[in-house]
């Protein structure tokens, strides 16, 4: 759990998560400030915030979902299902790339 841009940046680099839940407003900046610190975003993002006006910007960072506070259990479950589908899609794409590379080597 991180509560600031700097602590989140450190935690993400240290733990290399597959998924982060990110708020817009943080004590020392915004969730977008955090994302801008990365050259490559290699994790999935679900925004959880009270600020609906930032949704379009969030999806520019390939956010899988944008949940408004207070959270409803059904919206959270739906977001987690999107994450699961995304990981399944990523795995399929990797397998297809491996197959294509193997065929090219023949």
C-alpha positions as CSV (number, residue, x, y, z in Angstrom):
1,X,0.0,0.0,0.0
2,X,1.4,3.4,-1.0
3,X,-0.1,6.7,-0.1
4,X,1.9,9.1,-2.3
5,X,3.4,9.5,-5.7
6,X,6.9,8.8,-4.4
7,X,6.0,5.8,-2.2
8,X,3.9,4.3,-5.0
9,X,6.8,4.8,-7.5
10,X,9.2,3.0,-5.1
11,X,6.7,0.2,-4.4
12,X,5.9,-0.4,-8.0
13,X,9.6,-0.6,-9.0
14,X,10.4,-2.9,-6.0
15,X,7.5,-5.3,-6.3
16,X,6.7,-5.2,-10.1
17,X,3.0,-5.7,-9.7
18,X,0.7,-6.9,-12.5
19,X,-2.1,-4.6,-11.4
20,X,-2.4,-1.4,-9.5
21,X,-5.4,0.4,-8.1
22,X,-4.8,4.1,-8.4
23,X,-6.4,7.3,-7.1
24,X,-6.3,10.6,-8.9
25,X,-5.5,12.8,-5.9
26,X,-2.5,12.0,-3.8
27,X,-0.8,14.0,-1.1
28,X,2.2,14.9,-3.2
29,X,0.6,15.0,-6.7
30,X,-1.8,12.9,-8.8
31,X,-2.0,9.4,-10.1
32,X,-1.1,10.8,-13.5
33,X,2.1,12.3,-12.1
34,X,3.0,8.8,-10.9
35,X,2.3,7.2,-14.3
36,X,4.4,9.9,-16.0
37,X,7.5,8.8,-14.0
38,X,7.5,5.5,-15.9
39,X,9.2,5.1,-19.3
40,X,7.0,2.0,-19.9
41,X,3.9,1.1,-18.0
42,X,4.0,-2.7,-17.8
43,X,1.2,-3.2,-15.3
44,X,-2.6,-2.9,-15.5
45,X,-4.3,0.1,-14.0
46,X,-7.7,0.5,-12.4
47,X,-8.5,4.0,-11.2
48,X,-10.5,4.3,-8.0
49,X,-11.5,7.9,-7.4
50,X,-14.1,10.4,-6.5
51,X,-13.2,12.5,-9.5
52,X,-15.3,11.6,-12.6
53,X,-13.9,14.4,-14.6
54,X,-10.5,12.7,-15.2
55,X,-11.9,9.5,-16.8
56,X,-10.9,10.4,-20.4
57,X,-7.3,11.1,-19.3
58,X,-7.2,7.9,-17.3
59,X,-8.1,5.9,-20.4
60,X,-5.2,7.6,-22.3
61,X,-3.0,5.6,-19.9
62,X,-4.8,2.4,-21.0
63,X,-6.7,2.1,-17.7
64,X,-8.8,-1.1,-17.7
65,X,-11.5,0.6,-15.6
66,X,-12.4,3.8,-13.8
67,X,-14.4,3.2,-10.6
68,X,-16.0,6.0,-8.7
69,X,-16.1,6.2,-5.0
70,X,-18.0,5.0,-3.1
71,X,-17.3,1.7,-4.7
72,X,-20.1,-0.8,-5.4
73,X,-19.2,-4.5,-5.1
74,X,-20.7,-5.2,-8.5
75,X,-18.5,-2.5,-10.2
76,X,-15.4,-3.9,-8.5
77,X,-16.2,-7.4,-9.5
78,X,-16.7,-6.2,-13.1
79,X,-13.4,-4.4,-13.1
80,X,-11.6,-7.5,-11.8
81,X,-13.2,-9.6,-14.6
82,X,-11.8,-7.1,-17.1
83,X,-8.3,-7.6,-15.6
84,X,-8.7,-11.4,-15.9
85,X,-9.8,-11.1,-19.5
86,X,-6.9,-8.8,-20.2
87,X,-4.4,-11.2,-18.8
88,X,-5.9,-14.0,-20.8
89,X,-5.6,-11.9,-23.9
90,X,-2.0,-11.0,-23.2
91,X,-1.2,-14.7,-22.7
92,X,-2.8,-15.7,-26.0
93,X,-0.9,-12.9,-27.8
94,X,2.4,-14.2,-26.3
95,X,1.6,-17.7,-27.4
96,X,0.8,-16.5,-31.0
97,X,4.0,-14.5,-31.2
98,X,6.0,-17.5,-30.0
99,X,4.3,-19.7,-32.7
100,X,5.0,-17.2,-35.4
101,X,8.6,-16.9,-34.4
102,X,8.9,-20.7,-34.4
103,X,7.4,-20.9,-37.9
104,X,9.7,-18.2,-39.1
105,X,12.7,-20.3,-37.9
106,X,11.6,-23.3,-40.1
